[in-house]
Every structure is written in C-alpha cells, then in structure tokens.
Amino acid sequence: MNFSLEIGPHTKLDTLPNLKDVYITFLPGGDHKETASKAEELIKNKFNAIPHFPARSIQNETQLKEYVSRCKDVGVKQVLIIGGSREPVGNFDSSIQLLETGFFEKMKIGIAGHPEGSPDISDSNLEKAMKDKKPYADYIVTQWLLDPQPIIDFIAKQTIPVHVGITGPLKITSLIKFANIVGAKNSLNFLKSNFSKALDLMKPKDPNELIGKVKSHTENFHIYTFGGLKETNKWLKENNYV
C-alpha cells in the first residue's frame, strides 16, 4: 500500500514519517509563497512535495502563473488542484478554471473527489465538475471518510486512480467535529451509529478497519492528520507502513 501525508507550511520536517509523498496546504487566508517555500524545503530533503492550488484562494491569472513558476523553479513535479472552501478572493471560483489555463503542463495533476458530496456545491454540479476535470487529471484524492461503502461506490465509477482520504488515529469526538466541517454526511451518521458509548468516544479511532475494507479497491491512501502528527507517526510505525 502507498500512503501520502498532508502538512501545513509551518510543519517541521523532523516530525514527518518516512513517506515519500507530502502534500502542503494553502489554507484560506494563507500565502502561496509559504506553500512554495515549504515545497522547496521538502524537495531538498528528498520528499516528493505536492502543493495545493485552491482556486478560490488565488486572486488572478498573474498570481497563479507566479505561484506555478515558483513551484516549478524549485523542482515541484506534482500538484493537487482544488476549489477550496471559502468565498473567492479574486477571479477564480472553481478548479476547472485553473486547469484550463494550461499552466500545469508536464506536471502530475491530482483533483479532489467527494464521495459523500460537498457543503459548497450541489450533487449535480459536483458530478458535472468531476466530468469536466477528469481529462486534465492523473488521479483523484478524496475527502476523508469513515463509511467504506460510499468510497467503494465512488471508486467503481472512476477511470483514473483514486487515493482515499483517511484520518490518522483521532478521538471520535474530534472526528465528529471535523466531519461536520467538511460535510461528510454519511461518515457523520456512521460515527454516531457505531460509537454511541461514552467510553468509545474517548478512544482513538484506528484507520486500519477502513483500510481493510477498501484496500481491495485501491492501494493508495492519503492521511489527514488534523494536528495529530505524533499519533499518526506512531500508528504508521506500529503497522509497518513505513
């Protein structure tokens, strides 16, 4: 199995597990220069740095071109192009607009997948967006989920590889909070129906259960740590994933 990890621009590299593929966030209100700078640091340390390109956080084509050039100049070969979860700060409001610029030529491109839908877009528009983006994409990275069936159903419909989003070991209470934020409806219901006891809510949820049910459909898993990098490191080592 192949695992990738997502970090922020200020994450210290000595805290990272021995994984090759490391994604760098560009969060609402953030600075693309910080993300590009972290990509350069990762590449110098032999990681495959994969910066986020959130359409709604990029002002215009000029800024986009500068961001892409900055990344290419430091050796970035792969990117994740997403819509982002905020009001547009400029001219872009969807990832297809970034893809259509042609600025990412000769780069490996990942796009976002939402097996349980998104709070930012209707299901019908989400399906159309996926159809429009696929010709530009090499693979899909999904939002993190806990209910295996929507993931399996989603993978069955795709014509390009799917990297399934999972969380590191987190308390159920934390997972419920993050599920509400990303609009993971099925996973939220899955959590509430399977972990009703107070004692269960305080125990970290082990990602292995989900991986076991999905790994026959994909070998690629993308870890969202939500600040729990130490616990994720421990889990990866204990399961001989690194």
WOHU-V872507 format. One record per pair of residues at least 4 apart in sequence whose ideal C-beta (glycine too) atoms are under 7 Angstrom apart, sorted by sequence separation. I is the first residue (numbers start at 0). J is the second residue. D is the distance in Angstrom with one decimal. If there is no record, write none. Layout:
BEGIN
((I,J,D) (I,J,D))
END
This chain:
BEGIN
((6,10,3.9) (10,14,6.5) (25,29,5.2) (29,33,6.5) (31,35,6.2) (32,36,6.1) (33,37,6.5) (34,38,6.5) (35,39,6.7) (36,40,6.7) (37,41,6.3) (38,42,6.3) (39,43,6.4) (40,44,6.6) (42,46,6.6) (53,57,7.0) (58,62,4.6) (60,64,6.1) (61,65,6.5) (62,66,6.2) (63,67,6.3) (64,68,6.1) (65,69,6.2) (66,70,6.6) (67,71,6.2) (68,72,6.1) (69,73,7.0) (71,75,6.1) (87,91,6.2) (94,98,6.3) (95,99,6.1) (113,117,4.5) (120,124,4.9) (121,125,6.7) (122,126,6.5) (123,127,6.6) (124,128,6.2) (125,129,6.5) (126,130,6.6) (127,131,6.3) (128,132,6.1) (129,133,6.4) (132,136,5.7) (147,151,6.0) (148,152,6.2) (149,153,6.1) (150,154,6.4) (151,155,6.6) (153,157,6.9) (157,161,5.5) (169,173,4.5) (171,175,6.4) (172,176,6.8) (173,177,6.5) (174,178,6.0) (175,179,6.6) (176,180,6.8) (177,181,6.4) (183,187,5.8) (184,188,6.6) (185,189,6.0) (186,190,6.3) (187,191,6.5) (188,192,6.0) (189,193,6.0) (190,194,5.7) (206,210,5.8) (207,211,6.0) (208,212,7.0) (209,213,6.1) (210,214,5.5) (213,217,6.4) (214,218,6.7) (224,228,4.9) (227,231,5.8) (228,232,6.3) (229,233,6.7) (230,234,6.3) (231,235,6.3) (232,236,6.5) (233,237,6.1) (234,238,6.3) (29,34,7.0) (41,46,4.0) (57,62,5.6) (70,75,3.9) (87,92,4.5) (91,96,4.8) (98,103,7.0) (103,108,5.7) (120,125,4.9) (144,149,6.4) (169,174,5.3) (178,183,4.4) (194,199,4.4) (235,240,4.5) (236,241,6.1) (15,21,6.7) (25,31,5.7) (42,48,5.1) (57,63,5.1) (91,97,6.3) (116,122,5.4) (144,150,5.5) (194,200,5.9) (235,241,4.7) (41,48,3.8) (154,161,4.8) (224,231,4.8) (117,125,5.9) (120,128,7.0) (153,161,7.0) (166,174,6.5) (178,186,5.2) (179,187,6.6) (25,34,4.4) (57,66,7.0) (116,125,6.4) (141,150,6.9) (178,187,4.2) (222,231,6.0) (38,48,3.8) (210,220,6.4) (4,15,6.9) (23,34,5.0) (82,93,5.5) (4,16,6.8) (38,50,4.9) (82,94,5.0) (113,125,5.9) (141,153,6.9) (175,187,6.6) (178,190,6.5) (81,94,5.7) (150,163,5.7) (4,18,5.2) (23,37,4.9) (80,94,4.8) (3,18,6.4) (6,21,6.1) (8,23,6.1) (23,38,5.8) (35,50,6.5) (175,190,5.6) (2,18,5.5) (34,50,4.9) (94,110,6.4) (174,190,5.9) (3,20,3.8) (4,21,5.4) (5,22,4.4) (6,23,6.1) (7,24,5.2) (34,51,6.7) (80,97,5.3) (3,21,7.0) (4,22,7.0) (80,98,6.1) (139,157,6.3) (3,22,6.3) (5,24,6.4) (171,190,6.1) (21,41,5.5) (50,70,5.7) (139,159,6.2) (141,161,6.5) (144,164,6.4) (8,29,7.0) (138,159,5.5) (143,164,3.8) (110,132,4.9) (137,159,6.5) (138,160,4.4) (139,161,4.9) (140,162,4.7) (141,163,5.5) (142,164,5.3) (143,165,5.8) (136,159,6.0) (139,162,6.8) (141,164,4.5) (143,166,5.2) (171,194,4.8) (138,162,6.1) (140,164,6.4) (8,33,4.0) (21,46,4.8) (23,48,6.4) (25,50,6.7) (50,75,6.3) (78,103,6.1) (133,158,6.9) (8,34,5.3) (21,47,6.9) (25,51,4.5) (52,78,5.6) (110,136,4.4) (133,159,6.6) (19,46,6.4) (20,47,4.9) (21,48,6.0) (22,49,4.5) (23,50,4.9) (24,51,5.4) (29,56,7.0) (48,75,5.8) (52,79,6.9) (55,82,6.0) (56,83,5.0) (108,135,6.0) (109,136,6.8) (112,139,4.1) (114,141,5.7) (203,230,6.8) (12,40,6.5) (19,47,5.1) (21,49,6.7) (23,51,6.4) (25,53,5.6) (49,77,4.7) (50,78,5.9) (51,79,5.2) (52,80,4.7) (53,81,5.2) (54,82,5.3) (55,83,4.1) (78,106,5.6) (80,108,6.1) (108,136,5.2) (109,137,6.8) (112,140,6.6) (171,199,6.4) (172,200,5.4) (8,37,4.5) (12,41,7.0) (20,49,6.2) (22,51,6.6) (27,56,5.8) (49,78,6.3) (53,82,6.8) (54,83,5.9) (56,85,6.5) (77,106,6.3) (82,111,7.0) (108,137,5.3) (109,138,5.3) (110,139,5.8) (111,140,6.2) (112,141,4.2) (113,142,5.4) (115,144,6.2) (145,174,6.9) (171,200,4.5) (47,77,6.4) (49,79,5.7) (51,81,6.2) (53,83,3.0) (55,85,5.4) (58,88,5.6) (59,89,5.0) (76,106,6.2) (77,107,4.1) (78,108,6.0) (79,109,4.3) (80,110,5.8) (81,111,4.5) (107,137,5.1) (109,139,6.9) (114,144,6.2) (174,204,5.9) (25,56,6.1) (35,66,6.5) (42,73,6.0) (55,86,6.8) (58,89,3.4) (59,90,4.9) (76,107,6.2) (78,109,7.0) (109,140,5.1) (170,201,6.2) (207,238,6.6) (12,44,5.7) (38,70,5.9) (42,74,4.6) (55,87,4.5) (56,88,6.0) (57,89,6.4) (55,88,6.8) (95,128,6.5) (170,203,5.9) (171,204,5.7) (35,69,4.3) (39,73,3.7) (57,91,5.4) (63,97,6.5) (98,132,6.2) (115,149,5.3) (169,203,6.1) (31,66,4.5) (35,70,5.2) (38,73,6.0) (67,102,4.5) (84,119,5.9) (93,128,6.7) (114,149,4.3) (168,203,3.9) (169,204,6.1) (55,91,6.4) (67,103,6.6) (95,131,5.1) (114,150,5.5) (149,185,5.2) (168,204,6.5) (38,75,5.3) (54,91,4.1) (55,92,5.8) (63,100,6.6) (82,119,6.8) (95,132,5.6) (98,135,4.2) (168,205,6.0) (35,73,6.7) (54,92,6.5) (64,102,5.9) (94,132,6.3) (168,206,6.8) (54,93,5.6) (63,102,6.4) (114,153,3.7) (142,181,5.6) (144,183,6.0) (146,185,4.5) (167,206,6.9) (54,94,5.0) (60,100,6.4) (146,186,5.1) (166,206,6.4) (112,153,6.5) (142,183,6.3) (145,186,4.1) (165,206,4.7) (54,96,6.0) (144,186,5.0) (54,97,5.2) (146,189,4.0) (145,189,5.3) (165,209,6.1) (52,97,5.9) (145,190,6.2) (165,210,6.9) (177,225,6.0) (112,161,6.5) (163,213,5.8) (173,225,6.9) (163,217,5.7) (165,220,5.4) (167,222,5.7) (27,83,6.7) (161,217,5.3) (163,219,6.8) (169,225,6.3) (22,79,5.9) (27,84,7.0) (162,219,4.0) (163,220,5.3) (164,221,5.0) (165,222,5.9) (166,223,5.3) (167,224,4.7) (27,85,4.0) (162,220,6.7) (163,221,6.8) (169,227,5.7) (160,219,6.3) (162,221,4.7) (164,223,6.1) (166,225,6.4) (168,227,6.8) (167,227,4.9) (79,140,6.1) (147,209,5.8) (151,213,6.5) (154,216,4.7) (168,230,4.8) (150,213,5.5) (154,217,5.9) (167,230,5.6) (168,231,6.9) (118,182,3.4) (145,209,6.2) (167,231,3.3) (117,182,5.9) (147,212,4.0) (151,216,5.5) (116,182,6.6) (147,213,5.4) (168,234,5.1) (167,234,6.1) (115,183,5.1) (116,184,6.6) (115,184,5.5) (115,185,4.8) (115,186,6.4) (143,223,4.8) (140,221,5.2) (3,162,6.7) (0,214,6.4) (14,228,5.5) (5,221,6.9) (16,232,4.9) (1,218,5.7) (5,222,6.7) (0,218,5.1) (1,219,5.0) (2,220,5.3) (3,221,4.9) (4,222,5.0) (5,223,5.5) (3,222,6.8) (5,224,6.9) (16,235,5.0) (0,220,6.4) (2,222,6.1) (4,224,7.0) (18,241,6.2) (17,241,4.5) (16,241,5.0) (2,240,5.7) (0,240,6.9))
END
